[in-house]
Amino acid sequence: AKAPAAELADSSLLLGLGLATAARCGPELTSPEGVEAQTCVLTQGEETWARTYFRNATGGAMDSVLSLMGPGGRTVQMRCAGGAEDEPGTCETPRERTRGNLDAYTAVAEFASRAGSGPLLLRSASNSSPGNSGSPTGS
């Protein structure tokens, strides 16, 4: 038996594949040193979290800090290590219950040489556009 169309429209399931995930991502950025990244705020059902996709072509190990900032000054941070190999990686914050408006959430990832021994290599944000705060920093 098929469900009436009205029931399907109210359902949070997408074609029986599970809950749909909404992503709000900033641009893909590349630093002169060889770090590539894109940072997103993800929402699924009543949960929100941050994820950054990155590639480290610097030839050396690096560390990153991913921050999810939400309504009311609430911030969640995750530290991730990136090896020296030139392979794609991800870093993700824990999921938390969505509070307030989704537009109030922002994610920022900062990449630096391992153990803080070097300058900031790249800053990537979920709401930046090329040429502003999402552009490579350092020097």
Sine and cosine of phi, psi and omega as CSV:
sin_phi,cos_phi,sin_psi,cos_psi,sin_omega,cos_omega
0.00,0.00,0.63,-0.78,0.02,-1.00
-0.99,-0.14,0.59,-0.81,0.05,-1.00
-0.97,0.22,0.54,-0.84,0.07,-1.00
-0.87,0.50,0.46,-0.89,-0.04,-1.00
-0.84,0.54,-0.59,0.81,-0.02,-1.00
-0.89,0.46,-0.64,0.77,0.02,-1.00
-0.92,0.39,-0.62,0.79,0.02,-1.00
-0.91,0.41,-0.61,0.79,-0.02,-1.00
-0.91,0.41,-0.52,0.85,-0.02,-1.00
-1.00,0.09,-0.20,0.98,-0.07,-1.00
-0.96,0.27,0.59,-0.80,0.06,-1.00
-1.00,-0.01,0.07,1.00,0.04,-1.00
-1.00,-0.01,0.56,-0.83,-0.01,-1.00
-0.93,-0.37,0.97,-0.22,0.04,-1.00
0.77,0.63,0.55,0.84,0.04,-1.00
0.95,0.31,0.15,0.99,-0.03,-1.00
-1.00,-0.03,-0.03,1.00,-0.05,-1.00
0.94,-0.35,-0.11,-0.99,-0.01,-1.00
-0.95,0.32,0.66,-0.75,0.07,-1.00
-0.95,0.31,0.55,-0.83,0.05,-1.00
-0.93,-0.38,0.82,-0.57,0.06,-1.00
-1.00,-0.09,0.66,-0.75,0.00,-1.00
-0.80,-0.60,0.73,-0.68,0.13,-0.99
-0.86,-0.50,0.95,-0.32,-0.14,-0.99
-0.88,-0.47,0.54,-0.84,0.16,-0.99
-0.99,0.14,-0.06,-1.00,-0.03,-1.00
-0.96,0.29,0.35,-0.94,0.16,-0.99
-0.97,0.24,0.79,-0.61,-0.05,-1.00
-0.86,-0.52,0.46,-0.89,0.08,-1.00
-0.71,-0.71,0.76,-0.65,0.04,-1.00
-1.00,0.03,0.36,-0.93,0.06,-1.00
-0.86,0.51,-0.44,0.90,-0.01,-1.00
-0.98,0.22,-0.27,0.96,0.06,-1.00
0.94,-0.35,0.25,0.97,0.08,-1.00
-1.00,-0.04,0.76,-0.65,0.07,-1.00
-0.90,-0.43,0.65,-0.76,-0.01,-1.00
-0.39,-0.92,0.44,-0.90,0.18,-0.98
-0.61,-0.80,0.72,-0.70,-0.10,-1.00
-0.86,-0.50,0.65,-0.76,-0.11,-0.99
-0.70,-0.71,0.45,-0.89,0.26,-0.97
-0.97,-0.24,0.80,-0.59,-0.03,-1.00
-0.91,-0.41,0.60,-0.80,0.04,-1.00
-0.70,-0.71,0.74,-0.68,0.05,-1.00
-0.65,-0.76,0.88,-0.48,-0.06,-1.00
0.87,0.50,-0.85,-0.52,-0.01,-1.00
-0.97,-0.24,0.29,0.96,-0.02,-1.00
-0.91,-0.41,0.59,-0.81,0.04,-1.00
-0.74,-0.67,0.60,-0.80,0.04,-1.00
-0.40,-0.92,0.17,-0.99,0.02,-1.00
-0.92,-0.40,0.50,-0.86,0.07,-1.00
-0.58,-0.81,0.65,-0.76,0.14,-0.99
-0.85,-0.53,0.69,-0.72,0.08,-1.00
-0.98,-0.20,0.73,-0.68,-0.05,-1.00
-0.57,-0.82,0.28,-0.96,0.12,-0.99
-0.63,-0.78,0.73,-0.68,-0.04,-1.00
-0.94,-0.34,0.98,-0.21,0.03,-1.00
-0.95,-0.31,0.42,0.91,-0.03,-1.00
-0.98,0.19,-0.36,0.93,-0.07,-1.00
1.00,0.01,-0.09,1.00,0.03,-1.00
-0.76,-0.65,0.31,-0.95,0.02,-1.00
-0.94,0.35,0.43,-0.90,0.04,-1.00
-0.59,-0.81,0.31,-0.95,0.09,-1.00
-0.89,-0.46,0.44,-0.90,0.09,-1.00
-0.68,-0.73,0.45,-0.89,0.12,-0.99
-0.82,-0.57,0.83,-0.56,0.02,-1.00
-0.94,-0.33,0.82,-0.58,-0.01,-1.00
-0.88,-0.47,0.71,-0.70,0.14,-0.99
-0.93,-0.37,0.89,-0.45,0.00,-1.00
-0.95,-0.31,0.77,-0.64,-0.06,-1.00
-0.81,-0.59,-0.12,-0.99,-0.02,-1.00
-0.86,0.51,0.51,-0.86,0.07,-1.00
0.96,0.29,0.36,0.93,0.02,-1.00
0.96,0.27,0.23,0.97,0.00,-1.00
-0.97,0.24,0.77,-0.64,0.00,-1.00
-0.72,-0.69,0.67,-0.74,0.10,-0.99
-0.85,-0.52,0.75,-0.67,0.00,-1.00
-0.85,-0.53,0.52,-0.86,0.06,-1.00
-0.70,-0.71,0.74,-0.68,0.08,-1.00
-0.98,-0.20,0.72,-0.70,-0.01,-1.00
-0.72,-0.69,0.57,-0.82,0.05,-1.00
-0.98,-0.21,0.62,-0.79,0.07,-1.00
-0.88,-0.48,0.83,-0.56,0.00,-1.00
-0.95,0.33,0.05,-1.00,-0.04,-1.00
-0.98,0.18,-0.21,0.98,-0.03,-1.00
-0.96,0.27,0.48,-0.88,-0.05,-1.00
-1.00,-0.02,0.90,0.43,-0.01,-1.00
-0.86,-0.52,0.56,-0.83,0.05,-1.00
-0.89,0.45,0.56,-0.83,0.03,-1.00
-0.60,-0.80,0.17,-0.99,0.08,-1.00
-0.69,-0.73,0.40,-0.91,0.13,-0.99
-0.69,-0.72,0.67,-0.75,-0.11,-0.99
-0.63,-0.78,0.64,-0.77,0.11,-0.99
-0.99,0.14,0.31,-0.95,0.14,-0.99
-0.89,0.46,0.46,-0.89,0.06,-1.00
-0.98,0.20,0.58,-0.82,0.08,-1.00
-0.66,-0.75,0.33,-0.94,0.00,-1.00
-0.90,0.44,0.74,-0.67,0.01,-1.00
-0.92,0.39,0.74,-0.68,0.03,-1.00
-0.82,-0.57,0.84,-0.55,0.06,-1.00
0.97,0.24,-0.40,-0.91,-0.09,-1.00
-0.97,0.23,0.71,-0.71,0.00,-1.00
-0.89,0.46,-0.48,0.87,0.03,-1.00
-0.92,0.40,-0.25,0.97,0.00,-1.00
-0.99,0.15,-0.09,1.00,0.00,-1.00
-1.00,-0.09,0.69,-0.72,0.05,-1.00
-0.66,-0.75,0.59,-0.81,0.07,-1.00
-0.85,-0.52,0.62,-0.78,0.04,-1.00
-0.70,-0.72,0.74,-0.67,0.09,-1.00
-0.89,-0.46,0.71,-0.71,0.05,-1.00
-0.85,-0.53,0.74,-0.68,-0.05,-1.00
-0.89,-0.45,0.73,-0.68,0.00,-1.00
-0.60,-0.80,0.31,-0.95,0.08,-1.00
-0.84,0.54,0.53,-0.85,-0.05,-1.00
-0.82,0.58,0.60,-0.80,0.06,-1.00
0.90,0.44,0.38,0.93,0.07,-1.00
0.89,0.46,0.40,0.92,-0.07,-1.00
-1.00,0.08,0.02,1.00,-0.03,-1.00
-0.61,-0.79,-0.02,-1.00,-0.02,-1.00
-0.96,0.27,0.23,-0.97,0.13,-0.99
-0.89,0.46,0.80,-0.59,-0.04,-1.00
-1.00,0.00,-0.57,0.82,-0.05,-1.00
-0.28,-0.96,0.60,-0.80,0.16,-0.99
-0.83,-0.56,0.80,-0.61,-0.04,-1.00
-0.80,-0.60,0.71,-0.70,-0.03,-1.00
-0.79,-0.62,0.41,-0.91,-0.03,-1.00
-0.96,0.27,-0.33,0.94,-0.09,-1.00
-0.85,-0.53,0.36,0.93,-0.04,-1.00
-0.99,-0.10,0.32,-0.95,0.09,-1.00
-0.83,-0.56,0.40,-0.92,-0.02,-1.00
-0.81,0.59,0.70,-0.71,0.06,-1.00
1.00,-0.08,-0.07,1.00,0.09,-1.00
-0.87,-0.50,-0.67,-0.74,-0.15,-0.99
-0.89,0.45,-0.22,0.98,0.02,-1.00
-1.00,0.04,-0.03,1.00,-0.05,-1.00
-0.97,0.24,0.35,-0.94,-0.01,-1.00
-0.84,0.54,0.57,-0.82,0.03,-1.00
-0.81,-0.58,0.06,-1.00,0.00,-1.00
0.91,-0.41,0.00,-1.00,0.00,-1.00
1.00,-0.07,0.00,0.00,0.00,0.00
